[in-house]
Amino acid sequence: MKINNFITRAFFGALYVALLLTGILINSTAFTVIFGLIAVLALNEFYSLLEANSEVRVSKPLNIAGGLLLFIGSVIFSMSGIIYALAGFIVFMLILFVSELYCKRANPLLSIAYSLFGIIYIAVPLSLSTRLVFSGNGFHSEYLLALFVFIWLNDSFAYLTGMLLGKHRLFERISPKKSWEGFFGGLIFTVLSSFAFHHFFPETALPIWIALSIGVVIAGTFGDLFESLIKRTLGVKDSGILIPGHGGILDRFDSTLFAIPAVAVLLIFLN
């Protein structure tokens, strides 16, 4: 049984990585389709999780559409600079507020708050990822590629170091298994990998790659902890069952949703 679980986990993990790399490395169309699909799946999972484990009701199809409009508008804006590309999302915001006049929910303000929470938590970071791949002269995905590689390395080496050396809990109230030893183990190996990125992409200075790797580790750790807080609050173990052996899409993207804004801000200041 354990061998079957391992094979299942490995197969779907490899499929997940292959899908992401396709969206990152092929071209702008592949990026838009795959990351737009991720946005839809993540938003659907988030709002389904809320409705199944709380008394709050939201307009799930409307919110998913709004998040997708924000992502697509961000793609167009990043490629062309046309600010009107975000008009669809502005219309969504107006519809969201007006719709609560007709839904007759017990607590419409709470419904709006949860709706906006999902947009801010999921759609905004994924929309910011467009700033990491589009520039004035085309599609360049090295920063987004580095972000995911940093996250994967940090997760792997934090787990291994924590398992071997972990004694001091990092945030026991939220995640009892995480340790400071694991955190620094993941950080060290992730920073070392930034030297490899500088070798393959020397146009970006080494101090910038190092700063980005540190930023991803710190932000990604908080992202992981925040998703654990959401699951503990709602009383669930996994955010979903979309990826067999791995849980839901949010379980795979929890670090990413915090790391993308961190990298976007760091690049603004460092460049």
Protein Blocks (a to p, Z undefined) as FASTA:
>chain_A
ZZmmmmmmmmmmmmmmmmmmmmmmmmmmlmmmmmmmmmmmmmmmmmmmmmmmccbdcdfk
lmmmmmmmmmmmmmmmmmnopaklmmmmmmmmmmmmmmmmmnopablmlmmmmmmmmmmm
mmmmmmmmmmmmgcfkbccfklmmmmmmmmmmmmmmmmmmmmmmombdfblmlmmmbcfk
lmmmmmmmmmmmmmmmmmmmmmbcfklmmmmmmmmmmmmmmmmmmmmmmmmmnopabfbj
kbghilpfklmmmmmmmmmmmmmmmmmmmZZ
